[in-house]
Amino acid sequence: MKQFAVIGLGRFGSSVALRLAEKKQQVLAIDKNEELVHEVMDGVTKAVCLDATDEKAVKSVGLQNVDVAICAIGTDVESSILITLMLKDLGIPVILCKAISVAHKKVLAKIGATKVVLPEKDTGVRIADTLISLSDTVLDHIGLSGGASIIELIVPDEFIGKSLRELDIRATYGVNVIAVKKKVKALKEGEEIEEEKINVTPQADDVLVKGDILVVFGENEKIEEIKKIEVIKGKG
């Protein structure tokens, strides 16, 4: 079970917090509006009324101990940025932030947010389900209609150096590899940088290397099984 903190309990933040709690996760809900805190109090592990830009105050309630922090403050852009910087300084492993514009999203990503969402495109419930599904090897989980999902999976050690033909993932796990993301070196303004390239037509003879990410599609039951297997293998 992961520990989550949700900062900002408006429509988006409260839906994330309550969904996470519904899924039996530990949730610390924070807002400076006492009414909003009271509305979620009975549905989460702990709800507190405080100013989340006050580092001393948030430390007093154990924010620094959570696995995932969700900054659901959108309209107050300055507070959103300050809180994201603080979450990064506290060393929280995963930081998800709400943005209200593409420019806001770019700023949050640059200052350390792990993932930034625009709520008009991503519902709180979907994001909560995605966060629960993430692990050391599963980077994203997108639920689809019809009982299917797409996940992004870091290639485990046992897959490294093997071709997709050798692994035969479809026959072994019952899911389909629909793309492979690779990190490649590139020159930009005279400097060597690392970029991510997506191969949407992977071939059977393509060999996987350390750091590759598989984009996998399949039925939810099969996806859940491969997630369990890959987490074990990836940590082995």
CYANA upper distance limits for C-alpha pairs under 8 A (distance plus 0.5 A):
  1 MET  CA     24 LYS  CA      8.38
  1 MET  CA     25 GLN  CA      6.46
  1 MET  CA     26 GLN  CA      7.80
  2 LYS  CA     25 GLN  CA      6.65
  2 LYS  CA     26 GLN  CA      7.03
  2 LYS  CA     66 VAL  CA      8.20
  2 LYS  CA     67 ASP  CA      6.62
  2 LYS  CA     68 VAL  CA      8.17
  2 LYS  CA    132 ILE  CA      8.22
  3 GLN  CA     25 GLN  CA      7.13
  3 GLN  CA     26 GLN  CA      5.42
  3 GLN  CA     27 VAL  CA      6.64
  3 GLN  CA     28 LEU  CA      8.34
  3 GLN  CA     65 ASN  CA      8.40
  3 GLN  CA     66 VAL  CA      5.39
  3 GLN  CA     67 ASP  CA      5.76
  3 GLN  CA     68 VAL  CA      7.05
  4 PHE  CA     25 GLN  CA      7.90
  4 PHE  CA     26 GLN  CA      6.56
  4 PHE  CA     27 VAL  CA      5.33
  4 PHE  CA     28 LEU  CA      6.64
  4 PHE  CA     66 VAL  CA      6.05
  4 PHE  CA     67 ASP  CA      6.55
  4 PHE  CA     68 VAL  CA      5.40
  4 PHE  CA     69 ALA  CA      6.24
  4 PHE  CA     70 ILE  CA      8.12
  5 ALA  CA     27 VAL  CA      6.13
  5 ALA  CA     28 LEU  CA      5.03
  5 ALA  CA     29 ALA  CA      6.29
  5 ALA  CA     30 ILE  CA      7.96
  5 ALA  CA     63 LEU  CA      7.32
  5 ALA  CA     66 VAL  CA      7.00
  5 ALA  CA     68 VAL  CA      6.93
  5 ALA  CA     69 ALA  CA      5.20
  5 ALA  CA     70 ILE  CA      6.58
  6 VAL  CA     13 GLY  CA      6.96
  6 VAL  CA     16 VAL  CA      8.10
  6 VAL  CA     17 ALA  CA      6.61
  6 VAL  CA     27 VAL  CA      7.74
  6 VAL  CA     28 LEU  CA      6.74
  6 VAL  CA     29 ALA  CA      5.37
  6 VAL  CA     30 ILE  CA      6.60
  6 VAL  CA     69 ALA  CA      6.51
  6 VAL  CA     70 ILE  CA      5.26
  6 VAL  CA     71 CYS  CA      6.69
  6 VAL  CA     72 ALA  CA      7.32
  7 ILE  CA     13 GLY  CA      7.58
  7 ILE  CA     29 ALA  CA      6.64
  7 ILE  CA     30 ILE  CA      5.25
  7 ILE  CA     31 ASP  CA      6.50
  7 ILE  CA     52 ALA  CA      7.57
  7 ILE  CA     69 ALA  CA      8.11
  7 ILE  CA     70 ILE  CA      6.57
  7 ILE  CA     71 CYS  CA      5.42
  7 ILE  CA     72 ALA  CA      6.16
  7 ILE  CA     73 ILE  CA      7.40
  8 GLY  CA     13 GLY  CA      6.11
  8 GLY  CA     14 SER  CA      8.17
  8 GLY  CA     29 ALA  CA      8.25
  8 GLY  CA     30 ILE  CA      6.59
  8 GLY  CA     31 ASP  CA      5.51
  8 GLY  CA     32 LYS  CA      8.48
  8 GLY  CA     71 CYS  CA      7.02
  8 GLY  CA     72 ALA  CA      5.40
  8 GLY  CA     73 ILE  CA      5.58
  9 LEU  CA     13 GLY  CA      4.99
  9 LEU  CA     14 SER  CA      5.14
  9 LEU  CA     29 ALA  CA      7.86
  9 LEU  CA     30 ILE  CA      7.48
  9 LEU  CA     31 ASP  CA      6.42
  9 LEU  CA     36 LEU  CA      6.47
  9 LEU  CA     37 VAL  CA      7.50
  9 LEU  CA     72 ALA  CA      7.59
 10 GLY  CA     14 SER  CA      6.26
 10 GLY  CA     36 LEU  CA      7.63
 10 GLY  CA     72 ALA  CA      8.16
 10 GLY  CA     73 ILE  CA      8.41
 11 ARG  CA     15 SER  CA      6.69
 12 PHE  CA     16 VAL  CA      6.89
 12 PHE  CA     72 ALA  CA      7.24
 12 PHE  CA    119 PRO  CA      7.59
 12 PHE  CA    123 THR  CA      7.90
 12 PHE  CA    124 GLY  CA      5.95
 13 GLY  CA     17 ALA  CA      6.64
 13 GLY  CA     70 ILE  CA      8.44
 13 GLY  CA     71 CYS  CA      8.46
 13 GLY  CA     72 ALA  CA      5.57
 13 GLY  CA     73 ILE  CA      8.31
 13 GLY  CA    124 GLY  CA      7.53
 14 SER  CA     18 LEU  CA      6.48
 14 SER  CA     40 VAL  CA      7.37
 15 SER  CA     19 ARG  CA      6.48
 15 SER  CA    124 GLY  CA      5.79
 15 SER  CA    125 VAL  CA      6.74
 16 VAL  CA     20 LEU  CA      6.64
 16 VAL  CA    124 GLY  CA      5.21
 16 VAL  CA    125 VAL  CA      6.26
 16 VAL  CA    127 ILE  CA      7.50
 16 VAL  CA    128 ALA  CA      5.75
 17 ALA  CA     21 ALA  CA      6.77
 17 ALA  CA     27 VAL  CA      7.05
 17 ALA  CA     29 ALA  CA      7.25
 17 ALA  CA     44 VAL  CA      7.46
 17 ALA  CA    128 ALA  CA      8.16
 18 LEU  CA     22 GLU  CA      6.49
 18 LEU  CA     40 VAL  CA      7.65
 18 LEU  CA     43 GLY  CA      6.51
 18 LEU  CA     44 VAL  CA      6.85
 19 ARG  CA     23 LYS  CA      6.81
 19 ARG  CA    124 GLY  CA      8.43
 19 ARG  CA    125 VAL  CA      6.46
 19 ARG  CA    128 ALA  CA      6.67
 19 ARG  CA    129 ASP  CA      8.19
 20 LEU  CA     24 LYS  CA      7.22
 20 LEU  CA     25 GLN  CA      6.00
 20 LEU  CA     26 GLN  CA      8.15
 20 LEU  CA     27 VAL  CA      7.47
 20 LEU  CA    128 ALA  CA      6.20
 20 LEU  CA    129 ASP  CA      7.85
 20 LEU  CA    132 ILE  CA      7.99
 21 ALA  CA     25 GLN  CA      5.51
 21 ALA  CA     26 GLN  CA      6.85
 21 ALA  CA     27 VAL  CA      6.63
 21 ALA  CA     43 GLY  CA      7.17
 21 ALA  CA     44 VAL  CA      5.93
 21 ALA  CA     45 THR  CA      7.73
 22 GLU  CA     43 GLY  CA      8.29
 26 GLN  CA     44 VAL  CA      7.87
 26 GLN  CA     45 THR  CA      6.16
 27 VAL  CA     44 VAL  CA      6.09
 27 VAL  CA     45 THR  CA      5.61
 27 VAL  CA     46 LYS  CA      6.95
 28 LEU  CA     44 VAL  CA      7.49
 28 LEU  CA     45 THR  CA      6.62
 28 LEU  CA     46 LYS  CA      5.42
 28 LEU  CA     47 ALA  CA      6.29
 28 LEU  CA     48 VAL  CA      8.26
 28 LEU  CA     63 LEU  CA      8.35
 29 ALA  CA     37 VAL  CA      7.85
 29 ALA  CA     40 VAL  CA      8.37
 29 ALA  CA     44 VAL  CA      7.65
 29 ALA  CA     46 LYS  CA      6.70
 29 ALA  CA     47 ALA  CA      5.02
 29 ALA  CA     48 VAL  CA      6.84
 30 ILE  CA     37 VAL  CA      7.41
 30 ILE  CA     47 ALA  CA      6.40
 30 ILE  CA     48 VAL  CA      5.69
 30 ILE  CA     49 CYS  CA      6.46
 30 ILE  CA     50 LEU  CA      7.18
 30 ILE  CA     52 ALA  CA      7.71
 31 ASP  CA     36 LEU  CA      7.52
 31 ASP  CA     37 VAL  CA      6.64
 31 ASP  CA     48 VAL  CA      7.29
 31 ASP  CA     49 CYS  CA      5.75
 31 ASP  CA     50 LEU  CA      6.37
 31 ASP  CA     51 ASP  CA      7.25
 31 ASP  CA     52 ALA  CA      7.61
 32 LYS  CA     37 VAL  CA      8.37
 32 LYS  CA     49 CYS  CA      5.45
 32 LYS  CA     50 LEU  CA      5.10
 32 LYS  CA     51 ASP  CA      5.60
 32 LYS  CA     52 ALA  CA      7.93
 33 ASN  CA     37 VAL  CA      6.96
 33 ASN  CA     49 CYS  CA      7.01
 33 ASN  CA     50 LEU  CA      8.42
 34 GLU  CA     38 HIS  CA      6.64
 34 GLU  CA     49 CYS  CA      6.18
 35 GLU  CA     39 GLU  CA      6.81
 36 LEU  CA     40 VAL  CA      7.35
 37 VAL  CA     41 MET  CA      6.47
 37 VAL  CA     47 ALA  CA      6.45
 37 VAL  CA     48 VAL  CA      6.88
 37 VAL  CA     49 CYS  CA      6.70
 38 HIS  CA     42 ASP  CA      8.34
 38 HIS  CA     47 ALA  CA      8.20
 40 VAL  CA     44 VAL  CA      6.94
 40 VAL  CA     47 ALA  CA      7.62
 41 MET  CA     45 THR  CA      8.37
 41 MET  CA     46 LYS  CA      7.22
 41 MET  CA     47 ALA  CA      5.77
 50 LEU  CA     57 ALA  CA      7.54
 50 LEU  CA     58 VAL  CA      8.19
 51 ASP  CA     57 ALA  CA      7.86
 51 ASP  CA     58 VAL  CA      8.42
 52 ALA  CA     57 ALA  CA      7.79
 52 ALA  CA     58 VAL  CA      6.59
 52 ALA  CA     83 ILE  CA      7.22
 53 THR  CA     79 SER  CA      7.16
 53 THR  CA     82 LEU  CA      7.03
 53 THR  CA     83 ILE  CA      6.07
 53 THR  CA     86 MET  CA      8.28
 54 ASP  CA     58 VAL  CA      6.93
 55 GLU  CA     59 LYS  CA      6.59
 55 GLU  CA     86 MET  CA      7.64
 56 LYS  CA     60 SER  CA      6.80
 57 ALA  CA     61 VAL  CA      7.48
 58 VAL  CA     62 GLY  CA      7.10
 58 VAL  CA     63 LEU  CA      6.10
 58 VAL  CA     64 GLN  CA      8.35
 59 LYS  CA     63 LEU  CA      5.98
 59 LYS  CA     64 GLN  CA      6.61
 62 GLY  CA     66 VAL  CA      8.02
 64 GLN  CA     87 LEU  CA      8.28
 64 GLN  CA     90 LEU  CA      6.16
 64 GLN  CA     91 GLY  CA      7.76
 64 GLN  CA     92 ILE  CA      6.99
 65 ASN  CA     92 ILE  CA      8.00
 66 VAL  CA     92 ILE  CA      7.18
 67 ASP  CA     92 ILE  CA      6.70
 67 ASP  CA     93 PRO  CA      6.42
 67 ASP  CA     94 VAL  CA      7.02
 68 VAL  CA     92 ILE  CA      7.06
 68 VAL  CA     93 PRO  CA      6.89
 68 VAL  CA     94 VAL  CA      5.23
 68 VAL  CA     95 ILE  CA      6.40
 68 VAL  CA     96 LEU  CA      8.11
 69 ALA  CA     87 LEU  CA      8.00
 69 ALA  CA     92 ILE  CA      7.54
 69 ALA  CA     94 VAL  CA      6.87
 69 ALA  CA     95 ILE  CA      5.48
 69 ALA  CA     96 LEU  CA      6.76
 70 ILE  CA     95 ILE  CA      6.44
 70 ILE  CA     96 LEU  CA      5.22
 70 ILE  CA     97 CYS  CA      6.15
 70 ILE  CA     98 LYS  CA      8.35
 71 CYS  CA     80 SER  CA      7.41
 71 CYS  CA     83 ILE  CA      7.83
 71 CYS  CA     84 THR  CA      7.53
 71 CYS  CA     95 ILE  CA      8.01
 71 CYS  CA     96 LEU  CA      6.74
 71 CYS  CA     97 CYS  CA      5.14
 71 CYS  CA     98 LYS  CA      6.69
 72 ALA  CA     97 CYS  CA      6.46
 72 ALA  CA     98 LYS  CA      5.49
 73 ILE  CA     77 VAL  CA      8.14
 73 ILE  CA     79 SER  CA      7.99
 73 ILE  CA     80 SER  CA      6.13
 73 ILE  CA     97 CYS  CA      8.27
 73 ILE  CA     98 LYS  CA      6.81
 73 ILE  CA     99 ALA  CA      8.36
 74 GLY  CA     80 SER  CA      7.01
 74 GLY  CA     98 LYS  CA      6.25
 74 GLY  CA     99 ALA  CA      5.93
 74 GLY  CA    100 ILE  CA      6.11
 75 THR  CA    100 ILE  CA      7.30
 76 ASP  CA     80 SER  CA      6.74
 77 VAL  CA     81 ILE  CA      6.73
 77 VAL  CA    104 HIS  CA      7.97
 78 GLU  CA     82 LEU  CA      6.71
 79 SER  CA     83 ILE  CA      6.44
 80 SER  CA     84 THR  CA      6.66
 80 SER  CA     97 CYS  CA      8.49
 81 ILE  CA     85 LEU  CA      6.75
 81 ILE  CA    107 VAL  CA      8.45
 81 ILE  CA    108 LEU  CA      7.04
 82 LEU  CA     86 MET  CA      6.74
 83 ILE  CA     87 LEU  CA      6.59
 84 THR  CA     88 LYS  CA      6.74
 84 THR  CA     95 ILE  CA      8.09
 84 THR  CA     97 CYS  CA      8.05
 84 THR  CA    108 LEU  CA      7.68
 84 THR  CA    111 ILE  CA      7.94
 84 THR  CA    112 GLY  CA      7.68
 84 THR  CA    113 ALA  CA      7.19
 85 LEU  CA     89 ASP  CA      6.75
 85 LEU  CA    111 ILE  CA      7.01
 85 LEU  CA    112 GLY  CA      7.52
 86 MET  CA     90 LEU  CA      6.64
 87 LEU  CA     91 GLY  CA      7.11
 87 LEU  CA     92 ILE  CA      6.51
 87 LEU  CA     95 ILE  CA      7.72
 88 LYS  CA     92 ILE  CA      6.64
 88 LYS  CA     95 ILE  CA      8.14
 88 LYS  CA    112 GLY  CA      6.70
 88 LYS  CA    113 ALA  CA      8.13
 94 VAL  CA    113 ALA  CA      8.20
 94 VAL  CA    114 THR  CA      6.27
 95 ILE  CA    112 GLY  CA      8.31
 95 ILE  CA    113 ALA  CA      5.66
 95 ILE  CA    114 THR  CA      5.55
 95 ILE  CA    115 LYS  CA      7.09
 96 LEU  CA    113 ALA  CA      6.49
 96 LEU  CA    114 THR  CA      6.33
 96 LEU  CA    115 LYS  CA      5.32
 96 LEU  CA    116 VAL  CA      6.18
 96 LEU  CA    117 VAL  CA      8.12
 97 CYS  CA    108 LEU  CA      7.80
 97 CYS  CA    113 ALA  CA      7.01
 97 CYS  CA    115 LYS  CA      6.96
 97 CYS  CA    116 VAL  CA      5.31
 97 CYS  CA    117 VAL  CA      6.87
 98 LYS  CA    105 LYS  CA      8.30
 98 LYS  CA    116 VAL  CA      6.35
 98 LYS  CA    117 VAL  CA      5.68
 98 LYS  CA    118 LEU  CA      6.53
 98 LYS  CA    119 PRO  CA      7.28
 99 ALA  CA    104 HIS  CA      6.11
 99 ALA  CA    105 LYS  CA      5.70
 99 ALA  CA    108 LEU  CA      8.33
 99 ALA  CA    116 VAL  CA      7.10
 99 ALA  CA    117 VAL  CA      6.51
 99 ALA  CA    118 LEU  CA      5.80
 99 ALA  CA    119 PRO  CA      7.99
100 ILE  CA    104 HIS  CA      6.85
100 ILE  CA    105 LYS  CA      7.87
100 ILE  CA    118 LEU  CA      6.65
100 ILE  CA    119 PRO  CA      8.26
101 SER  CA    105 LYS  CA      6.66
101 SER  CA    118 LEU  CA      7.66
102 VAL  CA    106 LYS  CA      6.77
103 ALA  CA    107 VAL  CA      6.91
104 HIS  CA    108 LEU  CA      6.81
105 LYS  CA    109 ALA  CA      6.71
105 LYS  CA    116 VAL  CA      6.51
105 LYS  CA    117 VAL  CA      7.83
105 LYS  CA    118 LEU  CA      8.24
106 LYS  CA    110 LYS  CA      6.72
107 VAL  CA    111 ILE  CA      6.86
108 LEU  CA    112 GLY  CA      7.04
108 LEU  CA    113 ALA  CA      6.13
108 LEU  CA    116 VAL  CA      7.49
109 ALA  CA    113 ALA  CA      5.38
109 ALA  CA    114 THR  CA      7.41
109 ALA  CA    115 LYS  CA      7.49
109 ALA  CA    116 VAL  CA      7.08
117 VAL  CA    121 LYS  CA      8.16
117 VAL  CA    122 ASP  CA      7.07
118 LEU  CA    122 ASP  CA      6.73
119 PRO  CA    123 THR  CA      6.33
119 PRO  CA    124 GLY  CA      7.83
122 ASP  CA    126 ARG  CA      7.29
122 ASP  CA    127 ILE  CA      7.23
123 THR  CA    127 ILE  CA      6.80
124 GLY  CA    128 ALA  CA      6.59
125 VAL  CA    129 ASP  CA      6.78
126 ARG  CA    130 THR  CA      6.69
126 ARG  CA    142 ILE  CA      8.47
126 ARG  CA    143 GLY  CA      8.12
127 ILE  CA    131 LEU  CA      6.67
128 ALA  CA    132 ILE  CA      6.88
129 ASP  CA    133 SER  CA      6.87
130 THR  CA    134 LEU  CA      6.89
130 THR  CA    140 ASP  CA      7.13
130 THR  CA    141 HIS  CA      5.77
130 THR  CA    142 ILE  CA      7.24
133 SER  CA    138 VAL  CA      7.89
133 SER  CA    140 ASP  CA      8.23
133 SER  CA    141 HIS  CA      6.99
134 LEU  CA    138 VAL  CA      5.59
134 LEU  CA    139 LEU  CA      6.27
134 LEU  CA    140 ASP  CA      6.78
134 LEU  CA    141 HIS  CA      7.58
135 SER  CA    139 LEU  CA      7.36
135 SER  CA    231 VAL  CA      7.91
136 ASP  CA    231 VAL  CA      7.50
137 THR  CA    153 LEU  CA      6.12
137 THR  CA    154 ILE  CA      5.49
137 THR  CA    155 VAL  CA      8.28
137 THR  CA    156 PRO  CA      8.34
137 THR  CA    230 GLU  CA      7.65
137 THR  CA    231 VAL  CA      6.38
137 THR  CA    234 GLY  CA      7.08
138 VAL  CA    151 ILE  CA      7.40
138 VAL  CA    152 GLU  CA      6.31
138 VAL  CA    153 LEU  CA      5.15
138 VAL  CA    154 ILE  CA      6.94
138 VAL  CA    227 LYS  CA      7.59
138 VAL  CA    231 VAL  CA      8.22
139 LEU  CA    151 ILE  CA      7.84
139 LEU  CA    152 GLU  CA      5.82
139 LEU  CA    153 LEU  CA      6.56
139 LEU  CA    154 ILE  CA      7.82
140 ASP  CA    151 ILE  CA      5.88
140 ASP  CA    152 GLU  CA      5.61
140 ASP  CA    153 LEU  CA      8.12
141 HIS  CA    149 SER  CA      7.42
141 HIS  CA    150 ILE  CA      6.32
141 HIS  CA    151 ILE  CA      4.89
141 HIS  CA    152 GLU  CA      7.18
142 ILE  CA    149 SER  CA      6.01
142 ILE  CA    150 ILE  CA      5.63
142 ILE  CA    151 ILE  CA      6.74
143 GLY  CA    147 GLY  CA      8.30
143 GLY  CA    148 ALA  CA      6.88
143 GLY  CA    149 SER  CA      4.96
143 GLY  CA    150 ILE  CA      7.11
144 LEU  CA    148 ALA  CA      5.78
144 LEU  CA    149 SER  CA      5.71
144 LEU  CA    150 ILE  CA      8.08
147 GLY  CA    219 GLU  CA      6.42
147 GLY  CA    220 ASN  CA      6.23
148 ALA  CA    217 PHE  CA      7.88
148 ALA  CA    218 GLY  CA      6.04
148 ALA  CA    219 GLU  CA      4.68
148 ALA  CA    220 ASN  CA      5.38
149 SER  CA    217 PHE  CA      6.40
149 SER  CA    218 GLY  CA      6.35
149 SER  CA    219 GLU  CA      6.78
149 SER  CA    220 ASN  CA      6.25
149 SER  CA    223 ILE  CA      7.51
150 ILE  CA    215 VAL  CA      7.39
150 ILE  CA    216 VAL  CA      6.02
150 ILE  CA    217 PHE  CA      5.00
150 ILE  CA    218 GLY  CA      7.24
150 ILE  CA    223 ILE  CA      8.48
151 ILE  CA    215 VAL  CA      6.28
151 ILE  CA    216 VAL  CA      5.87
151 ILE  CA    217 PHE  CA      7.21
151 ILE  CA    223 ILE  CA      8.27
152 GLU  CA    213 ILE  CA      6.83
152 GLU  CA    214 LEU  CA      6.13
152 GLU  CA    215 VAL  CA      5.10
152 GLU  CA    216 VAL  CA      6.90
153 LEU  CA    213 ILE  CA      5.92
153 LEU  CA    214 LEU  CA      5.58
153 LEU  CA    215 VAL  CA      6.92
153 LEU  CA    216 VAL  CA      7.94
153 LEU  CA    230 GLU  CA      8.49
154 ILE  CA    211 GLY  CA      7.20
154 ILE  CA    212 ASP  CA      6.68
154 ILE  CA    213 ILE  CA      5.01
154 ILE  CA    214 LEU  CA      6.81
154 ILE  CA    234 GLY  CA      8.35
155 VAL  CA    159 PHE  CA      6.80
155 VAL  CA    160 ILE  CA      7.51
155 VAL  CA    208 LEU  CA      7.99
155 VAL  CA    209 VAL  CA      8.18
155 VAL  CA    210 LYS  CA      7.25
155 VAL  CA    211 GLY  CA      7.07
155 VAL  CA    212 ASP  CA      6.08
155 VAL  CA    213 ILE  CA      6.12
155 VAL  CA    214 LEU  CA      6.99
155 VAL  CA    234 GLY  CA      7.90
156 PRO  CA    160 ILE  CA      7.35
156 PRO  CA    210 LYS  CA      8.38
156 PRO  CA    230 GLU  CA      6.99
156 PRO  CA    233 LYS  CA      6.42
156 PRO  CA    234 GLY  CA      4.78
156 PRO  CA    235 LYS  CA      8.37
157 ASP  CA    210 LYS  CA      7.83
157 ASP  CA    233 LYS  CA      7.43
157 ASP  CA    234 GLY  CA      6.47
157 ASP  CA    236 GLY  CA      8.17
158 GLU  CA    233 LYS  CA      7.43
158 GLU  CA    234 GLY  CA      8.39
159 PHE  CA    167 LEU  CA      7.78
159 PHE  CA    208 LEU  CA      7.20
159 PHE  CA    209 VAL  CA      8.45
160 ILE  CA    207 VAL  CA      8.21
160 ILE  CA    208 LEU  CA      5.79
160 ILE  CA    209 VAL  CA      5.46
160 ILE  CA    210 LYS  CA      6.41
161 GLY  CA    207 VAL  CA      6.42
161 GLY  CA    208 LEU  CA      6.06
161 GLY  CA    209 VAL  CA      6.29
162 LYS  CA    166 GLU  CA      6.69
162 LYS  CA    167 LEU  CA      7.26
162 LYS  CA    207 VAL  CA      5.78
162 LYS  CA    208 LEU  CA      6.35
163 SER  CA    167 LEU  CA      6.87
163 SER  CA    204 ALA  CA      7.07
163 SER  CA    205 ASP  CA      5.80
163 SER  CA    206 ASP  CA      5.70
163 SER  CA    207 VAL  CA      4.51
163 SER  CA    208 LEU  CA      6.61
164 LEU  CA    168 ASP  CA      6.42
164 LEU  CA    169 ILE  CA      7.66
164 LEU  CA    203 GLN  CA      7.80
164 LEU  CA    204 ALA  CA      5.44
164 LEU  CA    205 ASP  CA      6.64
164 LEU  CA    206 ASP  CA      6.55
164 LEU  CA    207 VAL  CA      7.04
164 LEU  CA    208 LEU  CA      8.01
165 ARG  CA    204 ALA  CA      5.13
165 ARG  CA    205 ASP  CA      6.46
165 ARG  CA    206 ASP  CA      8.47
167 LEU  CA    172 THR  CA      8.34
168 ASP  CA    172 THR  CA      6.67
169 ILE  CA    173 TYR  CA      6.06
169 ILE  CA    174 GLY  CA      7.51
169 ILE  CA    175 VAL  CA      7.17
169 ILE  CA    176 ASN  CA      7.48
169 ILE  CA    177 VAL  CA      7.99
170 ARG  CA    174 GLY  CA      5.18
170 ARG  CA    175 VAL  CA      5.34
170 ARG  CA    176 ASN  CA      5.84
170 ARG  CA    177 VAL  CA      8.11
171 ALA  CA    175 VAL  CA      8.31
173 TYR  CA    222 LYS  CA      7.25
173 TYR  CA    225 GLU  CA      8.34
173 TYR  CA    226 ILE  CA      6.96
174 GLY  CA    218 GLY  CA      7.64
174 GLY  CA    222 LYS  CA      6.68
175 VAL  CA    216 VAL  CA      7.10
175 VAL  CA    217 PHE  CA      6.29
175 VAL  CA    218 GLY  CA      5.14
175 VAL  CA    219 GLU  CA      7.84
175 VAL  CA    222 LYS  CA      7.13
175 VAL  CA    223 ILE  CA      7.62
176 ASN  CA    216 VAL  CA      6.03
176 ASN  CA    217 PHE  CA      5.67
176 ASN  CA    218 GLY  CA      6.72
177 VAL  CA    202 PRO  CA      8.45
177 VAL  CA    214 LEU  CA      7.07
177 VAL  CA    215 VAL  CA      6.33
177 VAL  CA    216 VAL  CA      5.03
177 VAL  CA    217 PHE  CA      6.91
178 ILE  CA    200 VAL  CA      6.87
178 ILE  CA    201 THR  CA      7.66
178 ILE  CA    202 PRO  CA      7.79
178 ILE  CA    214 LEU  CA      8.36
178 ILE  CA    215 VAL  CA      6.22
178 ILE  CA    216 VAL  CA      6.29
178 ILE  CA    217 PHE  CA      7.18
179 ALA  CA    198 ILE  CA      7.28
179 ALA  CA    199 ASN  CA      6.00
179 ALA  CA    200 VAL  CA      4.90
179 ALA  CA    201 THR  CA      6.82
179 ALA  CA    202 PRO  CA      6.55
179 ALA  CA    214 LEU  CA      6.71
179 ALA  CA    215 VAL  CA      5.53
179 ALA  CA    216 VAL  CA      7.79
180 VAL  CA    198 ILE  CA      6.37
180 VAL  CA    199 ASN  CA      5.70
180 VAL  CA    200 VAL  CA      7.16
180 VAL  CA    202 PRO  CA      7.07
180 VAL  CA    212 ASP  CA      7.33
180 VAL  CA    213 ILE  CA      6.21
180 VAL  CA    214 LEU  CA      5.29
180 VAL  CA    215 VAL  CA      6.48
181 LYS  CA    196 GLU  CA      6.99
181 LYS  CA    197 LYS  CA      6.13
181 LYS  CA    198 ILE  CA      4.94
181 LYS  CA    199 ASN  CA      6.67
181 LYS  CA    212 ASP  CA      6.19
181 LYS  CA    213 ILE  CA      5.43
181 LYS  CA    214 LEU  CA      6.95
181 LYS  CA    215 VAL  CA      8.14
182 LYS  CA    196 GLU  CA      6.08
182 LYS  CA    197 LYS  CA      5.79
182 LYS  CA    198 ILE  CA      6.90
182 LYS  CA    199 ASN  CA      8.31
182 LYS  CA    211 GLY  CA      7.57
182 LYS  CA    212 ASP  CA      5.45
182 LYS  CA    213 ILE  CA      7.14
183 LYS  CA    194 GLU  CA      6.78
183 LYS  CA    195 GLU  CA      6.00
183 LYS  CA    196 GLU  CA      5.04
183 LYS  CA    197 LYS  CA      6.73
183 LYS  CA    211 GLY  CA      7.63
183 LYS  CA    212 ASP  CA      7.52
184 VAL  CA    194 GLU  CA      6.07
184 VAL  CA    195 GLU  CA      5.86
184 VAL  CA    196 GLU  CA      6.76
184 VAL  CA    197 LYS  CA      7.44
185 LYS  CA    192 GLU  CA      7.05
185 LYS  CA    193 ILE  CA      6.26
185 LYS  CA    194 GLU  CA      5.19
185 LYS  CA    195 GLU  CA      6.77
186 ALA  CA    192 GLU  CA      6.04
186 ALA  CA    193 ILE  CA      5.84
186 ALA  CA    194 GLU  CA      6.60
186 ALA  CA    195 GLU  CA      7.19
187 LEU  CA    191 GLU  CA      5.86
187 LEU  CA    192 GLU  CA      5.00
187 LEU  CA    193 ILE  CA      6.55
188 LYS  CA    192 GLU  CA      6.81
188 LYS  CA    193 ILE  CA      7.23
202 PRO  CA    206 ASP  CA      7.12
208 LEU  CA    212 ASP  CA      7.03
217 PHE  CA    223 ILE  CA      8.12
218 GLY  CA    222 LYS  CA      6.88
218 GLY  CA    223 ILE  CA      6.50
219 GLU  CA    223 ILE  CA      6.59
220 ASN  CA    224 GLU  CA      6.55
221 GLU  CA    225 GLU  CA      6.97
222 LYS  CA    226 ILE  CA      6.80
223 ILE  CA    227 LYS  CA      6.59
224 GLU  CA    228 LYS  CA      6.90
225 GLU  CA    229 ILE  CA      6.83
226 ILE  CA    230 GLU  CA      6.34
227 LYS  CA    231 VAL  CA      6.56
228 LYS  CA    232 ILE  CA      6.98
229 ILE  CA    233 LYS  CA      6.68
230 GLU  CA    234 GLY  CA      6.11
231 VAL  CA    235 LYS  CA      6.72
232 ILE  CA    236 GLY  CA      6.66
